């Protein structure tokens, strides 16, 4: 099996994720896959949920916090600005308080709470997660490619969906029970009408958004998740552990990509430094282990490039290595 066959044989898999430890090439592979799919005529969005992402660097274009920016025909990229999202959160909360309670001014104690909540350590993650939900629910693209944060944080995002869902379920149930009591009291009095429940509507909307996003993350029909690794012992150990953890969240694993492989031709060169020769031998040992561990689930062996992957010409080269020459 190969990467190109995965995409050819499973055209319904429109949500693509690359996961792995930081610095292994997830962003590069995300960009190259987006390039490949765009060249096939698909409308593609590659977006980063990593605050330290480098899509701007890879595409050599400032896209941070600017929404979906067109890089080339069919290819759009987006880096999420959590601070911008948090400010929008605060304004939304103020407006909802105005709408629900008819206040002309936000009371100081509520404004203080709104400001304090924005400083919570988890607020940045929540803001980014919510932006991801917005992107997915909008359904404006054929393919969505997630440039995930390093593994630990990626698991946090995956678990956040289920935690939010359970919390919203409980709150919605309580609100519905309150709604029943309000309606009963109105019938007894016969002279009041129960107003439209804006709070319940808001809770149901949040629930829908979360369920839509979390269902995509675990949808074996529509989602393809690829682990990125390199031929090093600790990386292989971490990748195995992460694969087991992701399985607990029912994330559909499509295969592995091995990056930064020293090519065999390198050893044919004269005067190879001893450290490089030793590193090649070490990689050969771990490449054998990777084959033993993952077998046919290894979809691509990507060589070490002579320079960083930045700019469309280098992204095209990477796409050709990953998918073959079907990029034109």
C-alpha positions as a LaTeX table, in Angstrom:
\begin{tabular}{lrrr}
\hline
Residue & $x$ (\AA) & $y$ (\AA) & $z$ (\AA) \\
\hline
Unk1 & 0.00 & 0.00 & 0.00 \\
Unk2 & 1.12 & 3.56 & $-0.67$ \\
Unk3 & $-0.08$ & 7.04 & 0.15 \\
Unk4 & $-1.38$ & 7.66 & $-3.36$ \\
Unk5 & $-3.41$ & 4.42 & $-3.25$ \\
Unk6 & $-4.92$ & 5.39 & 0.10 \\
Unk7 & $-6.27$ & 8.58 & $-1.46$ \\
Unk8 & $-7.28$ & 6.93 & $-4.75$ \\
Unk9 & $-9.09$ & 4.00 & $-3.11$ \\
Unk10 & $-10.73$ & 6.05 & $-0.34$ \\
Unk11 & $-11.97$ & 9.31 & $-1.91$ \\
Unk12 & $-14.51$ & 9.62 & 0.91 \\
Unk13 & $-11.71$ & 10.28 & 3.43 \\
Unk14 & $-11.81$ & 14.06 & 3.37 \\
Unk15 & $-10.37$ & 14.83 & 6.82 \\
Unk16 & $-6.61$ & 14.25 & 6.86 \\
Unk17 & $-4.42$ & 14.38 & 9.97 \\
Unk18 & $-0.69$ & 14.00 & 10.50 \\
Unk19 & 0.42 & 13.27 & 14.06 \\
Unk20 & 3.70 & 12.65 & 15.84 \\
Unk21 & 6.24 & 14.25 & 18.11 \\
Unk22 & 7.27 & 17.83 & 17.47 \\
Unk23 & 9.87 & 18.51 & 14.79 \\
Unk24 & 9.39 & 15.34 & 12.74 \\
Unk25 & 7.87 & 16.93 & 9.65 \\
Unk26 & 4.09 & 16.95 & 10.26 \\
Unk27 & 3.66 & 20.49 & 8.93 \\
Unk28 & 5.76 & 19.71 & 5.86 \\
Unk29 & 3.71 & 16.62 & 5.06 \\
Unk30 & 0.48 & 18.51 & 5.64 \\
Unk31 & 1.56 & 21.19 & 3.17 \\
Unk32 & 2.76 & 18.67 & 0.57 \\
Unk33 & $-0.45$ & 16.63 & 0.82 \\
Unk34 & $-2.51$ & 19.79 & 0.42 \\
Unk35 & $-0.43$ & 20.67 & $-2.66$ \\
Unk36 & $-0.94$ & 17.19 & $-4.16$ \\
Unk37 & $-4.72$ & 17.23 & $-3.63$ \\
Unk38 & $-5.04$ & 20.79 & $-4.96$ \\
Unk39 & $-3.17$ & 19.71 & $-8.10$ \\
Unk40 & $-5.77$ & 16.94 & $-8.51$ \\
Unk41 & $-8.45$ & 19.61 & $-8.74$ \\
Unk42 & $-9.76$ & 19.45 & $-5.18$ \\
Unk43 & $-10.48$ & 22.51 & $-3.05$ \\
Unk44 & $-8.24$ & 22.02 & 0.00 \\
Unk45 & $-7.72$ & 23.77 & 3.33 \\
Unk46 & $-4.63$ & 22.98 & 5.37 \\
Unk47 & $-4.78$ & 24.52 & 8.82 \\
Unk48 & $-2.71$ & 24.48 & 11.94 \\
Unk49 & $-3.88$ & 24.10 & 15.52 \\
Unk50 & $-0.34$ & 24.53 & 16.84 \\
Unk51 & 0.38 & 27.99 & 18.35 \\
Unk52 & 4.00 & 27.55 & 17.23 \\
Unk53 & 3.06 & 26.41 & 13.74 \\
Unk54 & 5.15 & 27.15 & 10.70 \\
Unk55 & 2.70 & 27.08 & 7.79 \\
Unk56 & 3.60 & 30.74 & 7.21 \\
Unk57 & 7.27 & 29.76 & 6.98 \\
Unk58 & 6.65 & 26.79 & 4.71 \\
Unk59 & 4.46 & 28.72 & 2.28 \\
Unk60 & 6.64 & 31.83 & 2.68 \\
Unk61 & 3.54 & 33.93 & 3.24 \\
Unk62 & 2.17 & 35.59 & 6.39 \\
Unk63 & $-1.13$ & 33.82 & 7.05 \\
Unk64 & $-1.30$ & 33.91 & 10.87 \\
Unk65 & $-4.73$ & 34.99 & 12.12 \\
Unk66 & $-5.93$ & 36.00 & 8.65 \\
Unk67 & $-8.47$ & 33.23 & 8.07 \\
Unk68 & $-8.25$ & 30.94 & 5.04 \\
Unk69 & $-5.59$ & 32.46 & 2.74 \\
Unk70 & $-5.31$ & 31.27 & $-0.87$ \\
Unk71 & $-1.79$ & 30.02 & $-1.61$ \\
Unk72 & $-2.43$ & 28.81 & $-5.18$ \\
Unk73 & $-5.48$ & 27.63 & $-7.15$ \\
Unk74 & $-7.54$ & 25.23 & $-4.94$ \\
Unk75 & $-5.08$ & 25.46 & $-2.02$ \\
Unk76 & $-5.85$ & 27.51 & 1.09 \\
Unk77 & $-3.94$ & 27.68 & 4.37 \\
Unk78 & $-4.92$ & 28.95 & 7.81 \\
Unk79 & $-3.12$ & 29.49 & 11.11 \\
Unk80 & $-5.43$ & 30.07 & 14.05 \\
Unk81 & $-4.81$ & 33.10 & 16.26 \\
Unk82 & $-6.01$ & 32.03 & 19.72 \\
Unk83 & $-5.76$ & 35.55 & 21.20 \\
Unk84 & $-7.97$ & 36.91 & 18.44 \\
Unk85 & $-10.47$ & 34.14 & 19.08 \\
Unk86 & $-10.51$ & 34.78 & 22.84 \\
Unk87 & $-11.29$ & 38.47 & 22.27 \\
Unk88 & $-14.13$ & 37.44 & 19.97 \\
Unk89 & $-15.34$ & 35.08 & 22.72 \\
Unk90 & $-15.47$ & 37.92 & 25.19 \\
Unk91 & $-17.45$ & 40.12 & 22.82 \\
Unk92 & $-19.88$ & 37.27 & 22.07 \\
Unk93 & $-20.47$ & 36.74 & 25.79 \\
Unk94 & $-21.15$ & 40.45 & 26.35 \\
Unk95 & $-23.57$ & 40.57 & 23.42 \\
Unk96 & $-25.44$ & 37.48 & 24.62 \\
Unk97 & $-25.82$ & 39.03 & 28.06 \\
Unk98 & $-27.27$ & 42.15 & 26.42 \\
Unk99 & $-29.63$ & 40.04 & 24.28 \\
Unk100 & $-30.80$ & 37.71 & 27.04 \\
Unk101 & $-31.22$ & 40.17 & 29.88 \\
Unk102 & $-31.78$ & 43.50 & 28.16 \\
Unk103 & $-28.96$ & 45.23 & 30.04 \\
Unk104 & $-27.53$ & 48.50 & 28.81 \\
Unk105 & $-24.19$ & 47.96 & 30.53 \\
Unk106 & $-22.34$ & 44.85 & 31.67 \\
Unk107 & $-22.15$ & 44.87 & 35.50 \\
Unk108 & $-18.60$ & 45.29 & 36.78 \\
Unk109 & $-18.55$ & 41.92 & 38.58 \\
Unk110 & $-19.56$ & 40.13 & 35.35 \\
Unk111 & $-17.02$ & 42.08 & 33.28 \\
Unk112 & $-14.32$ & 41.15 & 35.82 \\
Unk113 & $-15.31$ & 37.50 & 35.45 \\
Unk114 & $-15.17$ & 37.71 & 31.65 \\
Unk115 & $-11.67$ & 39.20 & 31.82 \\
Unk116 & $-10.49$ & 36.63 & 34.37 \\
Unk117 & $-11.86$ & 33.69 & 32.38 \\
Unk118 & $-9.85$ & 34.78 & 29.34 \\
Unk119 & $-6.63$ & 34.37 & 31.36 \\
Unk120 & $-7.37$ & 30.74 & 32.26 \\
Unk121 & $-4.58$ & 28.39 & 31.04 \\
Unk122 & $-7.07$ & 26.19 & 29.16 \\
Unk123 & $-8.72$ & 29.11 & 27.38 \\
Unk124 & $-6.20$ & 29.12 & 24.52 \\
Unk125 & $-6.79$ & 25.41 & 23.82 \\
Unk126 & $-10.55$ & 25.91 & 24.06 \\
Unk127 & $-10.42$ & 28.86 & 21.68 \\
Unk128 & $-8.40$ & 26.90 & 19.11 \\
Unk129 & $-10.68$ & 23.88 & 19.44 \\
Unk130 & $-13.73$ & 26.06 & 18.90 \\
Unk131 & $-12.15$ & 27.59 & 15.80 \\
Unk132 & $-11.55$ & 24.09 & 14.44 \\
Unk133 & $-15.23$ & 23.32 & 14.98 \\
Unk134 & $-16.14$ & 26.52 & 13.07 \\
Unk135 & $-13.92$ & 25.50 & 10.16 \\
Unk136 & $-15.33$ & 21.99 & 9.96 \\
Unk137 & $-19.00$ & 22.92 & 10.39 \\
Unk138 & $-18.74$ & 25.54 & 7.62 \\
Unk139 & $-18.03$ & 22.73 & 5.10 \\
Unk140 & $-16.52$ & 25.03 & 2.46 \\
Unk141 & $-13.75$ & 22.69 & 1.23 \\
Unk142 & $-13.39$ & 19.23 & $-0.31$ \\
Unk143 & $-10.46$ & 18.27 & 1.94 \\
Unk144 & $-9.42$ & 19.46 & 5.39 \\
Unk145 & $-5.84$ & 18.77 & 6.43 \\
Unk146 & $-5.11$ & 19.20 & 10.13 \\
Unk147 & $-1.55$ & 20.10 & 11.07 \\
Unk148 & $-1.86$ & 18.70 & 14.58 \\
Unk149 & 0.07 & 19.81 & 17.64 \\
Unk150 & 2.59 & 17.33 & 19.14 \\
Unk151 & 1.10 & 14.08 & 20.39 \\
Unk152 & 0.39 & 15.01 & 23.99 \\
Unk153 & $-1.61$ & 18.05 & 23.00 \\
Unk154 & $-3.28$ & 16.20 & 20.15 \\
Unk155 & $-4.64$ & 13.69 & 22.65 \\
Unk156 & $-5.89$ & 16.62 & 24.71 \\
Unk157 & $-7.85$ & 17.94 & 21.74 \\
Unk158 & $-9.32$ & 14.53 & 21.04 \\
Unk159 & $-10.36$ & 14.05 & 24.67 \\
Unk160 & $-11.67$ & 17.63 & 24.87 \\
Unk161 & $-14.43$ & 16.79 & 22.41 \\
Unk162 & $-15.77$ & 13.98 & 24.60 \\
Unk163 & $-15.40$ & 16.02 & 27.81 \\
Unk164 & $-17.25$ & 18.99 & 26.30 \\
Unk165 & $-19.93$ & 16.68 & 24.95 \\
Unk166 & $-20.60$ & 15.09 & 28.36 \\
Unk167 & $-20.68$ & 18.49 & 30.10 \\
Unk168 & $-23.05$ & 20.01 & 27.54 \\
Unk169 & $-25.25$ & 16.90 & 27.77 \\
Unk170 & $-25.68$ & 17.37 & 31.52 \\
Unk171 & $-26.25$ & 21.13 & 31.32 \\
Unk172 & $-28.76$ & 20.73 & 28.49 \\
Unk173 & $-30.67$ & 18.10 & 30.44 \\
Unk174 & $-30.88$ & 20.39 & 33.48 \\
Unk175 & $-32.02$ & 23.28 & 31.33 \\
Unk176 & $-34.70$ & 21.14 & 29.67 \\
Unk177 & $-36.00$ & 20.11 & 33.10 \\
Unk178 & $-36.15$ & 23.76 & 34.14 \\
Unk179 & $-37.98$ & 24.50 & 30.90 \\
Unk180 & $-40.64$ & 21.91 & 31.74 \\
Unk181 & $-41.23$ & 23.49 & 35.16 \\
Unk182 & $-41.51$ & 26.94 & 33.58 \\
Unk183 & $-44.09$ & 25.69 & 31.07 \\
Unk184 & $-46.06$ & 23.93 & 33.80 \\
Unk185 & $-46.12$ & 27.09 & 35.93 \\
Unk186 & $-47.30$ & 29.10 & 32.92 \\
Unk187 & $-50.17$ & 26.70 & 32.26 \\
Unk188 & $-51.25$ & 26.93 & 35.90 \\
Unk189 & $-51.24$ & 30.74 & 35.82 \\
Unk190 & $-52.86$ & 30.78 & 32.32 \\
Unk191 & $-51.88$ & 34.40 & 31.89 \\
Unk192 & $-48.20$ & 34.09 & 30.93 \\
Unk193 & $-46.37$ & 32.83 & 27.92 \\
Unk194 & $-42.98$ & 31.21 & 28.29 \\
Unk195 & $-40.49$ & 33.16 & 26.22 \\
Unk196 & $-38.21$ & 31.48 & 23.73 \\
Unk197 & $-35.40$ & 29.84 & 25.70 \\
Unk198 & $-32.25$ & 31.46 & 24.32 \\
Unk199 & $-30.02$ & 29.64 & 26.79 \\
Unk200 & $-31.32$ & 26.22 & 25.74 \\
Unk201 & $-30.89$ & 27.18 & 22.09 \\
Unk202 & $-27.30$ & 28.18 & 22.77 \\
Unk203 & $-26.56$ & 24.89 & 24.56 \\
Unk204 & $-28.10$ & 22.84 & 21.75 \\
Unk205 & $-26.03$ & 24.75 & 19.18 \\
Unk206 & $-22.82$ & 24.12 & 21.13 \\
Unk207 & $-23.72$ & 20.44 & 21.45 \\
Unk208 & $-24.31$ & 20.14 & 17.70 \\
Unk209 & $-20.98$ & 21.80 & 16.90 \\
Unk210 & $-19.01$ & 19.57 & 19.26 \\
Unk211 & $-20.68$ & 16.37 & 18.10 \\
Unk212 & $-20.05$ & 17.32 & 14.47 \\
Unk213 & $-16.34$ & 17.90 & 15.11 \\
Unk214 & $-15.74$ & 14.91 & 17.41 \\
Unk215 & $-17.61$ & 12.54 & 15.08 \\
Unk216 & $-15.26$ & 13.54 & 12.26 \\
Unk217 & $-12.17$ & 12.84 & 14.36 \\
Unk218 & $-13.29$ & 9.25 & 14.94 \\
Unk219 & $-15.05$ & 8.56 & 11.63 \\
Unk220 & $-13.33$ & 5.59 & 9.97 \\
Unk221 & $-15.07$ & 6.33 & 6.69 \\
Unk222 & $-14.21$ & 10.02 & 6.36 \\
Unk223 & $-10.96$ & 10.43 & 8.31 \\
Unk224 & $-7.39$ & 9.39 & 7.56 \\
Unk225 & $-4.80$ & 9.70 & 10.32 \\
Unk226 & $-1.10$ & 9.22 & 9.59 \\
Unk227 & 1.68 & 8.90 & 12.15 \\
Unk228 & 5.01 & 10.51 & 11.30 \\
Unk229 & 8.19 & 9.00 & 12.69 \\
Unk230 & 11.95 & 8.84 & 12.02 \\
Unk231 & 14.29 & 5.85 & 12.37 \\
Unk232 & 15.35 & 6.49 & 15.96 \\
Unk233 & 14.72 & 4.35 & 19.03 \\
Unk234 & 12.94 & 6.84 & 21.29 \\
Unk235 & 10.74 & 8.08 & 18.44 \\
Unk236 & 9.64 & 4.52 & 17.68 \\
Unk237 & 8.83 & 3.87 & 21.34 \\
Unk238 & 6.81 & 7.10 & 21.56 \\
Unk239 & 5.01 & 6.34 & 18.30 \\
Unk240 & 3.94 & 2.89 & 19.50 \\
Unk241 & 2.64 & 4.30 & 22.77 \\
Unk242 & 0.81 & 7.11 & 20.98 \\
Unk243 & $-0.81$ & 4.69 & 18.52 \\
Unk244 & $-2.18$ & 2.70 & 21.47 \\
Unk245 & $-3.54$ & 5.87 & 23.11 \\
Unk246 & $-5.14$ & 7.09 & 19.91 \\
Unk247 & $-6.80$ & 3.68 & 19.51 \\
Unk248 & $-8.56$ & 4.28 & 22.84 \\
Unk249 & $-10.21$ & 7.34 & 21.27 \\
Unk250 & $-11.16$ & 5.26 & 18.21 \\
Unk251 & $-9.09$ & 7.45 & 15.91 \\
Unk252 & $-8.83$ & 5.58 & 12.58 \\
Unk253 & $-5.15$ & 4.97 & 11.82 \\
Unk254 & $-4.37$ & 4.86 & 8.09 \\
Unk255 & $-0.63$ & 4.25 & 8.24 \\
Unk256 & 2.87 & 5.53 & 8.99 \\
Unk257 & 5.29 & 7.81 & 7.15 \\
Unk258 & 9.01 & 7.50 & 7.89 \\
Unk259 & 10.89 & 10.75 & 7.44 \\
Unk260 & 14.55 & 11.80 & 7.15 \\
Unk261 & 15.84 & 8.48 & 5.85 \\
Unk262 & 19.45 & 8.61 & 4.67 \\
Unk263 & 19.51 & 7.27 & 1.07 \\
Unk264 & 21.57 & 4.20 & 0.13 \\
Unk265 & 23.31 & 6.22 & $-2.60$ \\
Unk266 & 24.94 & 8.31 & 0.11 \\
Unk267 & 27.20 & 5.41 & 1.00 \\
Unk268 & 28.50 & 5.27 & $-2.55$ \\
Unk269 & 30.05 & 8.70 & $-2.18$ \\
Unk270 & 33.82 & 8.89 & $-1.49$ \\
Unk271 & 35.15 & 10.20 & 1.81 \\
Unk272 & 31.92 & 9.83 & 3.79 \\
Unk273 & 32.49 & 11.14 & 7.35 \\
Unk274 & 32.58 & 8.35 & 9.91 \\
Unk275 & 29.74 & 9.82 & 11.99 \\
Unk276 & 27.50 & 9.84 & 8.88 \\
Unk277 & 28.43 & 6.25 & 8.05 \\
Unk278 & 27.56 & 5.21 & 11.61 \\
Unk279 & 24.28 & 7.10 & 11.46 \\
Unk280 & 23.37 & 5.31 & 8.23 \\
Unk281 & 24.07 & 1.94 & 9.85 \\
Unk282 & 21.96 & 2.92 & 12.86 \\
Unk283 & 19.09 & 3.94 & 10.59 \\
Unk284 & 19.29 & 0.66 & 8.71 \\
Unk285 & 18.82 & $-1.18$ & 11.99 \\
Unk286 & 15.77 & 0.91 & 12.92 \\
Unk287 & 14.34 & 0.72 & 9.40 \\
Unk288 & 14.30 & $-3.06$ & 9.81 \\
Unk289 & 12.56 & $-2.64$ & 13.16 \\
Unk290 & 10.00 & $-0.29$ & 11.61 \\
Unk291 & 9.25 & $-2.92$ & 8.95 \\
Unk292 & 8.85 & $-5.56$ & 11.64 \\
Unk293 & 6.55 & $-3.33$ & 13.74 \\
Unk294 & 4.40 & $-1.68$ & 11.09 \\
Unk295 & 4.92 & $-3.76$ & 7.92 \\
Unk296 & 2.58 & $-2.77$ & 5.09 \\
Unk297 & 1.21 & 0.11 & 7.15 \\
Unk298 & 4.36 & 2.07 & 6.23 \\
Unk299 & 3.11 & 4.11 & 3.28 \\
Unk300 & 6.18 & 6.21 & 2.45 \\
Unk301 & 9.90 & 6.40 & 3.18 \\
Unk302 & 10.92 & 10.04 & 2.79 \\
Unk303 & 14.65 & 10.79 & 2.35 \\
Unk304 & 16.57 & 13.51 & 4.11 \\
Unk305 & 16.40 & 16.60 & 1.88 \\
Unk306 & 19.38 & 18.81 & 1.18 \\
Unk307 & 17.56 & 21.92 & 2.43 \\
Unk308 & 14.46 & 22.99 & 4.37 \\
Unk309 & 11.09 & 22.51 & 2.70 \\
Unk310 & 9.95 & 26.10 & 2.14 \\
Unk311 & 8.28 & 27.61 & $-0.88$ \\
Unk312 & 6.09 & 25.91 & $-3.50$ \\
Unk313 & 8.97 & 24.43 & $-5.60$ \\
Unk314 & 10.30 & 22.50 & $-2.56$ \\
Unk315 & 6.77 & 21.56 & $-1.47$ \\
Unk316 & 6.22 & 20.15 & $-4.97$ \\
Unk317 & 9.41 & 18.06 & $-4.62$ \\
Unk318 & 8.17 & 16.70 & $-1.30$ \\
Unk319 & 4.76 & 15.89 & $-2.81$ \\
Unk320 & 6.47 & 13.96 & $-5.63$ \\
Unk321 & 8.39 & 11.89 & $-3.10$ \\
Unk322 & 5.28 & 11.20 & $-1.04$ \\
Unk323 & 2.81 & 10.56 & $-3.88$ \\
Unk324 & 4.91 & 9.87 & $-6.97$ \\
Unk325 & 4.81 & 12.00 & $-10.09$ \\
Unk326 & 1.03 & 12.29 & $-10.09$ \\
Unk327 & 1.24 & 15.88 & $-8.90$ \\
Unk328 & 0.84 & 17.43 & $-12.36$ \\
\hline
\end{tabular}
